[in-house]
């Protein structure tokens, strides 16, 4: 197979929440990856699932940026940063803290060279369920998104930084006693198209994760075919295996399982959610690790290549048989397997070494002047 592609494979650092940055770099090198998407969640945030903080965001200076770039160049790695929280809904005080944290990350990305070094900032949008429960609730969430994010995107654009939204609906973000599981606005392609129409700037785009569309019974290949490819800057490598369970028959494939009285459910012989994430009859996996998943990765990668996507494929390990085991060796095995799974689709073959990524230029030292930390009230 002749392959002229050279997409880098990256590690998303959320799976290594127990490791410091030096250990994370060594693990990434051992996996054979070319970069890290550094999770930089708030240490005082309310989210508990799949979070990590691998940079000191409150004491980040131009000197810190220079040292970080030197360290990543010495390791032969690239980087981005991100934090994924609710920025338009939930507790009002928390959402403002999340907005201000995103602004800190945009400043950090700027000091790291921003778009010139392909350092992007990943984020969620979230969802405002109080507005969503009203007539016209989805449009009201779009309007709230524009109100909050228009000044944030403008700020990022002025600094030469691009914001990227991930498309996870965050189906378990609220307790299972809530009827709806749509908790993040860009969870479907239509929403993302509408968001770009509301804020036409090119300083925002997306990290596309195909696994979320699979459990929504949507083919990721079709989504890529209908997407604006210029908006897709990253691909999350995470797989979904749709399960054929009694609960799927009872509740259907369109709607989440609902939490009802346990005694009533037992008498009726109906399954109810075992936890807040047990709503949609699927298993989170990594491609190639522990069985088959429910999408055609070859067709997906081929279409992305045909449409000109040359960005990183970021392995996000939330697999039940890897990250969820809590076993560091099993977590690393998951990354190694996913990287090997992708290699023949993304890299050329070397006569002696097999499939290999070709070298890319090191990160540049931007030596940019510092800018003050800003807060959302100063932008609005």
N, C-alpha and C positions, 0 to 999 in steps of 0.2 A: 504494500500500500504506500503510494507516494503522498506525502502530506506536507504542504507548504505553510501550514498554520504554526503559530508560535505563541498562542495565548498562555500567559503565566497562570500557574495554579497557586492560590494563596490559602492561608489558614485563617479562619475567623477565631479570635482569641477567647470567645465566650466559654468554650469547652475547657479552657485551662485557667479557670478562676483561682486555682490554688497555687499557681506558679507566678513567680516574679518575672519581670521582663527579660533578664539575662537567660533564665531557664526556658522561657517561651521561645526565644530566638534559637537556642540550641535544638529544641524539639522541632521547630519549623524546618531547620536545616536537615535534621535526621529524616523528616518526612519526604524531603526532596522538593519542597515548595519554594516559591520565589518571592513571597511577600506575606505580610500579616495585615489583616484588618483588625486594628487594635480597638477593643471595646473599652470605652472610657465612660462608664456609667457613674452617675452620682453615688457617692458613698452613703449619703443619707436619703437615698431614694426609697420609694415604697415597693418597687418591683422586686420580686424574689427569684424569679425563674430565669436561668440562662444569662446571668449578669456577671460582669467582670470589670475591673478598673485597672488598666495597665499603664496609665500615665498620671502624673500628679497635675491635675488640671488647674489647681488653684495657685501653683507656683511655677507656671510655665513661662519662660523668658526667651528672648532671642538666643541667649547662650545655650539654654536647654535644647532649643531647636537644632542649633549647630551640632551639639554633642549627639543628639539622637540621629541626625542624618549621617554623621561620621560613623556611628555604631552600626547603622543599617547598611551603609556602603561596605564597611569592613566585613559584614556578614553576607553580603551579596543579596540583600533583600530590599523590597519596596514596602510601602505602607499606606494605609488610610486609617481613619478614625471614625468612631460612631458611638451613639447612645440612642436607645430605642424606647421611648416613653410616650405617654399621652400628653400632647401639647395643646389640645383644643377642648378637652373634657376632663371629667373627674373632679377631684377636689380643687377648687379655684386657686388656693395657695400653692398646691403642688404643681399645677399646670404652669404657673408663672415661674416657679423654680426650674421646671423642665425647659421652658423657653429660654430662660437666662443661661442654663447650662449649655444648650445648643449654641448660643451666641459665644460662649467661651470656647467651644470646640471649633467654631468657624475661625476665631482669632488664632487658635493653635494651628489649624490647617494653613492659614495665611503665612504664619511664621515658618512653616515647613515647606513653603513654596507653592502651596495650593495647586491649581490646575497645571502649572508648569512642571510640577513633580508628580502629577496625577494623584495628589493627596486630596481625597474627597471626604465629605462628612455624611455618614449614614444616620438616618433618623426614622422614626415613625411620625405620623400625624396624630393618630388617636381618633377618638370619636366622642361627641358630646351627646349623651343619651337623653338628657333633659330636652334638648332641641329635637333630637331624633324622634321622641315620643309625640311631638306636635304634628299637626297637619303640615305637610311639606317638609318633613324633618330632614330628609336627605339633602334637599336644596339648602336648608338652613345650615347644615353642617358644611356644605361647600362654601357658603357665604362666610361662615366663621373661619374656615380654613383660609380664605382669601384675606380676611381682616388680620389674622395672626401672622400668616406667612408672607404676605406681600412685602412688608418692611424687612423681614428676615432674609428673604431671597435677594432683595435689593442690597442689603448690607453685605451679603456674601458675594454678590456680583461685583460690588465696588472693591472688594479685597481679592478678586480673582479666584474665588472658591466656589465649588459646585456642591449643592446639597443633594443627597440621594435618599429617596423614600423606599423602604422595603414594603412588599405587597402582602405581608402576613395579616390576615384578618384578626389575629390574636384571639382565637375562638375560646380560649380558656381564661381570658384576662379577668373576667368577672365571675362571681360564684355561679355554679351550675343551676341555681334557683332562678336565674334570669332567663327569660325566654329566648332572647336573641344572642347570637354569638358573633355578630359583626361589630368589632371593636376598634378597627383601624381603617380610616377612610380610604386609603389607596389599595384596599384588599381585592378590588376587581379592576379590570382594564378600563371599563367605562369611567370609573371615578378618576383614574389617572389622566385619561384624555380630557376630562372636564377640568381637572386641576390645571393642566397646561394651557387650556383655553382661557382660564381665569387669570393666570399669571404666565404670560408668554415668554418670559425670560428664559434663556438657555442655562441659567445658573442653577437650575434644579432638574433632576432626572430620577433614575430609579436603579435600585438593586433588585433584579428580578429573580425570584425564587420559584421554580416550577412546582415544587412539592405542594404549595398551597392551592394551586389550581387543580392539581390531581384529585384531592379529596373533595373539591367543589365540582368534580365531574366535568372539567374543562381540560381540553388537550393543550398543554403548553406550546406545542408546535403551532397550533392555530393562533394562540395569543401572540407569539413572536411574529407571525405573518401579518397580524393586524396592528402591531405596535410601531411607533415611531422609533426606529432603531437608534437614532441620534440621542434619544433620551436614556437608553440602556447603557450604563457604564460598568456594571458588575453583574455577574451571575452567581447566585448562591447554589452551591452543590449540596442538595439535601433531597432525599427520596421519600416517597410515600407509598406504602402498600395498602391499598384499599381492602378491608376485611369483609368477608361474607359471614356476617354474624346474625343471630336471631334478632338482635336489636335493630339491625338495618332493615329487616323485614317488618318489625313492629312499628318503627318510627319513620321508615322511608329514608331515601338517600338525599332528599332536598333539605330536610329540616333537622336541627339538632335534637338529640335525646333531651327529654325534659325531666326535671326532678320533681317527682310527686311523692305523696305519702308512701313510706317504705312498706307499711303493712298492706296497704291497698295494692301496691305493685306486686307484692309477693302473692296475694290471693288471686290476682289477675294473671300471674305468670308473665309479667312485663319487666324487661331490664330497665334500670335507671342508671344514671352516671355514677361511676365509682369515685370520680374526682372531677374537679372543674374542667380538666382538659379532655375528659372522656365523653365527648359529645358527638363525634362525627365518624366513628367506625373505621379508623385507620391506624397504622403503625408508622411512626417516624423511623426512617432508615438512612443509611448511607449507600449509594449505588455500589453494587458488587460485594457488599459486606453482609454475609449471613442470609443470602437468598435474593430472589427477584423482587423488583418493585413494579409499580403500575404505570410506568411511562417508557417511551422509546427514546433513550438518551442519544442514540446515534442520529436519529432523525432531527432531534432537537439541536444538537451541536452542529450538524451539517447545515441546517437552515440559518443558524446564527452566523456561521462562517460565510455562507452564500450572501448574507445581507451585510457583511462587512464588519461584524463584531470582532474586535481584536483585544478586548479588555480581559481582566482577570476572571477566572473561575474560582470562587472562594468556597472552600469546604466548610460548611457550618454543621458541626456535629451535635445533633440532638437525638441521635439514634438510641432506641431502647436497648439494643445489645452492645452499645459502646459507651456513649456519654452517661446514660442513665445507670450504668453499672457502678459508677463511681471508682472504677479500677483504671488507674492511669495507663497501665500497659494496654488494656483493651481500648481505651480512648485513642491512644497513639496508633494502634493497629487499624482502627477505623479510618483514620486520616491516611495512613499509608496505603490501604486498600483502595480508597476512593481516588487517591492520586494515581495509582497504577491503572485503575479503571479508565481514567480520563486520558492518560498519556498517549495511547495509540490514536485517539481522536484529535489530539491537539498538537502533537509534536512530530518532527521528522525523526526518522530512524538513523542512528549512527551505526556504522559497521561493527564497531567494537563494543559500544555501550548500550545499544538498543535505543529506545525512544528517549530523546533528550531535548530539553528546552535550550534554545540558543540564547546566548548572552544578550542582555539589554543594557543600555547605558546606565551608569550610576545616577543616584539622585544628585541634583546640583545644590550648592550652598547659596541660597538666595540672598542672605545677608540683608534682609529687609528691616526697615525701621520698625520699632515697636509701635503698637497701637493700644490704646487703653481698653480695658474690659468694659463692655457696655451692657446695659440691661434693657429689657423689652420696653419699659416705660420711656426710655430715651429715644427709641426708634419709632414708636407709634405716633 
